[in-house]
Amino acid sequence: MNRSVNLSAVATYAGLMFMSGNVFAEPHPGKVLHDKAQCMSCHTAKPYNPQKTNSYPKLVKAVQFCNDNLNAGMWEEEVEQLADYLNQEYYHFNK
């Protein structure tokens, strides 16, 4: 009986871990940069437009444009991380 209780507890715990998915995962580094740079303060009405920015290289250039014009102070790697985050969340371009 004690063994079946232990197996049941293990199965329950494993199920909860499986269902919780990425509860303990760190957020995408681009998400952190997105929030820190307050991108949504400018991109509120229509946040991100795949018709206007129609490829991943153009997306990276658009992020660099915002970084330069708003003096956000992001390094090239951070611009790439932010573009990658936006691509995953909104654009879905092939790289």
N, C-alpha and C positions, 0 to 999 in steps of 0.2 A: 504493500500500500504506500509506503513512504517513497518508494522509487517512482510510482506512477504520479504522485504529487509533484516530485521534482521534475519529471519529464513534462508534465503539464505546465509547470511554471516556466520551464525553459522554452517550451513552444509558445506560450503567451508572450514572454519577453521578446523572443525572436520575431513574432508577428508584429508587436508594437514597434520594434526597431525598423522593420521593413516598411510599415505603413507611415512612419514618421519621416521617411525620406531624408531630406537634407536639413533637418531641424538644427543640427549642430554644425552644418557647413558654414563657412565664411561667405559673405556676399561677394559677388563678382567685383574685382577691383575697379572696374569701370563704373559700377553702380555707386561705389563710394565716391569716386571722382565726380560723377554726375550730380550727386546730392551736395557735395562740398562746393562745387562751382555754381550751384543754384541755376542749372540750365533751364528749369521750368519757369523761372521768373521771366524769361523772354519767350520761351516756346510753350505758351499756355493755350492759345486759341486752337491751333492745329499742331500738336506737339512736333511730330516728325513726319515729313512728307516724302514717301518713296517715289512719287512722280517727279519731284524736283531734284532729288538726289538719287540717281538711278543705277549706281554701281558702288561697290565697296571702296575703290580708290577715291571716288568723289565724296563718299561719306567721310573718309579720313581727312580729305581737304576741307570739308565743311567744318569738322571739329577743330581742325587747325586754325581756320578762319576765326571761329568764335574765340578760341584760346588767345590768338593774337590781338583781336580787337577789344576783348574784355580784360586783357592783361591777367588771365587766370593763372599764369605761371606754371602751366603743365609742361613737363618734359616730353620729348618725342614718344617715349615708351608709354607715358600716361595718355597721350592723345590716342595712341593705338589701342590702349585698354578701353578707353571711353568709346571709341568707334566700334570696338568689338562688342561691348555691352549693348550699344544702340542697335547694332546689327542683329544680335541675338533677340532683343526684345521687340524691335519694330520693323526692321528692314528685311532681314533674311536673305541677304545677297550671298552669292558664292564668292569666296575670297580668291 
